[in-house]
Amino acid sequence: MERRELVSTGTYTQKQADLNMERCAEFMARMIQKYGAEILKELDEEKTQSSAEKTS
């Protein structure tokens, strides 16, 4: 069986690059909306726990 490698041989056109960036930004925005409050809560809890450990 012949081995074939799939390798990108060129660069994206500006239109493709712009579309990819837009898709990435939309994905990041959805993730922030979905998980942002939960992450901020966890970070606040870690910060509170860390400061409590330093004072004791």
GINOR-V435037 format. One record per run of one state. SS is the DSSP state (H for helix, E for strand, L for the rest). FROM is the first residue (numbers start at 0). LEN is the number of residues. Records with the same first field share a line. If there is no record, write none. Layout:
SS: FROM-LEN ; FROM-LEN
//
This chain:
L: 0-13 ; 55-1
H: 13-42
//
